[in-house]
Amino acid sequence: MQFSPERTVYLDGQYLPAAEAKVSIFDRGYLMADAVYEFTAVVDNKLLDFEGHYQRLQRSLNELDFEFTVDRDDLLEMHRQLVARNDLGFGGVYLQVSRGVAERDFAIPVDVAPTIMAFTQQMNLLEHPAAKKGLKVVSAEDGRWLRRDIKSVQLLYTSMVKTQAIKAGANDAFFVKDGYVTEATSANAFIIRDNTIITRDLSADLLHGVTRKGILKVAEKAGLAVEERPFTIAEAQDAQEVFITASPIFALPVVEVDGKVIGDGKPGKATKDLRSILIEDLRQHAI
């Protein structure tokens, strides 16, 4: 994904050239990571699972007691405008809502107008190279804050761990808490054993992934049962297949965990089928 500064972006009700969009240094998103975000994938100039991202955004705002309610129709129109103005065929729209501008204080202010910004990112979502060759992951202690179910911008530890994984020759990392996998650095984690998809049950320990929900919805079409429970690194290493999900990647196979090759070291049929079925389902309902 290449950085492209020549984009039309959205900031607090205005569509602006990216170079002209400025946010105050007193914005709490910048000072305190007091902000939430969503990334909605775009395929064929259409938004995938917009409703799921809208609902999760509202949940994140509610969990952080934001004095702001998202208007669904306005949000949808803004997304569509950005897609159209940037002629975005494939990629996504990144949306961020911070609590707004206020004097720096650890106490959360009241009566503050939120800062709302969004921009597009161009990428070929359907042709991800890892879909054909798979990912290598390593395990890492989960040292993130304890409300991972809120899609906040507190991503420094996540970024550090992913960077360390890449330096170690892997593509990603599985966070581990109390002996069990919580999720990958920016994706939900799954294993397949005995033709059953196993993924950690929802809690504050992991993000309530929109694509995770989509995968569980289409599991039956792929001939797979579903079991929501924690699993260990050892279970992942002995699984039939391992995969991760997120909006920009749909479902990607994992072929190595902490140096142990999964199966024959190639993406498995079930993961390929799940990815294909999920993409088809999302495209059918895109808006």
Secondary structure by P-SEA (a helix, b strand, c coil): ccccccbbbbccccccccccbbbbccccccccccccbbbbbbccccccaaaaaaaaaaaaaaaacccccccaaaaaaaaaaaaaaacccbbbbbbbbcccccccccccccbbbbbbbbccccccccccccccbbbbbbbbcccccccccccccccaaaaaaaaaaaaacccbbbbbccccccccccbbbbcccccbbbbbcccccccccaaaaaaaaacccccbbbbbccccaaaaaaccccccccccccbbbbccccccccccccccaaaaaaaaaaaaaaaaacc
